[in-house]
Amino acid sequence: MSNTKNDDLLTNENLDKVEEYFKLKGVIKTLRNDLKDIKDSLEAQIELEKINKKVKELRDKVKGDETVFELSEKLSTTRERLDLIKELIRIDLIETAQEEVKRDGKKLKLVHVLKEVKDDGKDEKKKS
């Protein structure tokens, strides 16, 4: 995509928000690919890849340490437990029609989030 088209998308006030969102996602993808192509052509990128390979080897060596491994497992298990507890609290809040719960000066609150998902077209087939 040319830079002129990218600039038009960024300044066109007639686009509706949803249409603009998806067009900007396309622009970002194109720009990311262009950036990757330029980086891959640079000599410094090759040197950086060699250094990153060495860093990965050292990181794996650290992860292989028994003490580090045991603590990492405990951390992972504790995070899983936290996620389960959070889900149970969320369900309780929904069932009791509450939006938040407070304990010891801290608050857990239900929030609504806008999330992009793939449209599989099932909604249109059901309406037919």
C-alpha positions as MATLAB code, in Angstrom:
seq = 'MSNTKNDDLLTNENLDKVEEYFKLKGVIKTLRNDLKDIKDSLEAQIELEKINKKVKELRDKVKGDETVFELSEKLSTTRERLDLIKELIRIDLIETAQEEVKRDGKKLKLVHVLKEVKDDGKDEKKKS';
ca = [
       0.000    0.000    0.000;
       1.414    3.394   -0.889;
       2.057    6.122    1.649;
      -0.539    8.348   -0.058;
      -3.286    5.797    0.578;
      -2.111    5.415    4.192;
      -2.255    9.177    4.700;
      -5.749    9.309    3.151;
      -6.985    6.672    5.603;
      -5.588    8.600    8.530;
      -7.253   11.890    7.536;
     -10.579   10.837    5.926;
     -13.342   11.908    8.338;
     -16.110   10.287    6.243;
     -15.170    6.727    7.195;
     -17.308    5.169    9.899;
     -15.365    4.072   12.980;
     -15.635    0.337   12.389;
     -14.622    0.602    8.742;
     -11.734    2.859    9.698;
     -10.641    0.420   12.425;
     -10.323   -2.482    9.981;
      -8.667   -0.350    7.296;
      -6.106    0.913    9.833;
      -5.448   -2.691   10.875;
      -4.572   -3.370    7.225;
      -2.327   -0.304    7.075;
      -0.520   -1.439   10.228;
       0.019   -4.913    8.771;
       1.469   -3.435    5.571;
       3.737   -1.065    7.482;
       4.926   -3.908    9.735;
       5.794   -6.031    6.693;
       7.641   -3.114    5.069;
       9.593   -2.521    8.271;
      10.492   -6.219    8.525;
      11.732   -6.254    4.913;
      13.922   -3.207    5.503;
      15.331   -4.597    8.761;
      16.103   -7.963    7.146;
      18.196   -6.219    4.490;
      20.463   -4.525    7.049;
      23.873   -5.974    8.008;
      23.272   -5.167   11.671;
      20.173   -7.408   11.619;
      22.321  -10.464   10.847;
      24.620   -9.631   13.763;
      21.605   -9.082   16.005;
      20.206  -12.517   15.083;
      23.528  -14.152   16.076;
      23.483  -12.338   19.426;
      19.838  -13.311   19.998;
      20.729  -16.965   19.342;
      23.449  -16.791   22.003;
      21.039  -15.073   24.434;
      18.508  -17.875   23.860;
      21.130  -20.501   24.648;
      22.060  -18.714   27.894;
      18.385  -18.253   28.811;
      17.758  -21.977   28.310;
      20.754  -22.764   30.506;
      19.333  -20.573   33.303;
      15.865  -22.124   32.934;
      17.468  -25.558   33.246;
      18.764  -24.796   36.740;
      16.859  -26.966   39.254;
      16.082  -24.151   41.707;
      14.939  -21.815   38.935;
      12.807  -24.594   37.469;
      11.121  -25.374   40.810;
      10.324  -21.714   41.517;
       9.046  -21.224   37.963;
       6.707  -24.180   38.405;
       5.419  -22.798   41.721;
       4.857  -19.427   40.073;
       3.001  -21.014   37.176;
       0.797  -23.081   39.501;
       0.035  -20.034   41.646;
      -0.918  -17.976   38.575;
      -3.258  -20.758   37.405;
      -4.885  -20.801   40.838;
      -5.237  -17.010   40.748;
      -6.941  -17.189   37.338;
      -9.360  -19.843   38.616;
     -10.201  -17.798   41.706;
     -10.695  -14.703   39.531;
     -13.117  -16.614   37.310;
     -15.067  -17.860   40.330;
     -15.296  -14.306   41.683;
     -16.453  -13.082   38.264;
     -19.198  -15.711   38.174;
     -20.299  -14.836   41.717;
     -20.487  -11.136   40.835;
     -22.565  -11.843   37.737;
     -24.909  -14.184   39.607;
     -25.468  -11.636   42.377;
     -25.781   -8.729   39.895;
     -22.872   -6.886   41.495;
     -20.205   -4.954   39.629;
     -17.477   -4.934   42.266;
     -16.234   -6.394   45.530;
     -13.983   -4.671   48.080;
     -11.515   -6.148   50.590;
      -8.804   -4.463   52.663;
      -8.862   -1.226   50.677;
      -8.651   -3.040   47.308;
     -11.405   -3.521   44.758;
     -12.140   -6.092   42.067;
     -14.460   -4.730   39.398;
     -16.190   -6.264   36.386;
     -15.280   -4.390   33.202;
     -16.496   -4.578   29.622;
     -13.837   -4.911   26.933;
     -13.990   -4.404   23.171;
     -12.310   -7.401   21.560;
     -11.755   -8.138   17.885;
     -12.666  -11.681   16.805;
     -12.954  -13.435   13.467;
     -16.418  -13.403   11.889;
     -17.267  -16.980   10.948;
     -20.549  -15.959    9.296;
     -22.703  -18.199   11.524;
     -24.947  -15.301   12.590;
     -26.109  -14.682    9.014;
     -26.811  -18.367    8.359;
     -28.983  -18.648   11.472;
     -31.147  -15.671   10.412;
     -32.031  -17.269    7.051;
];
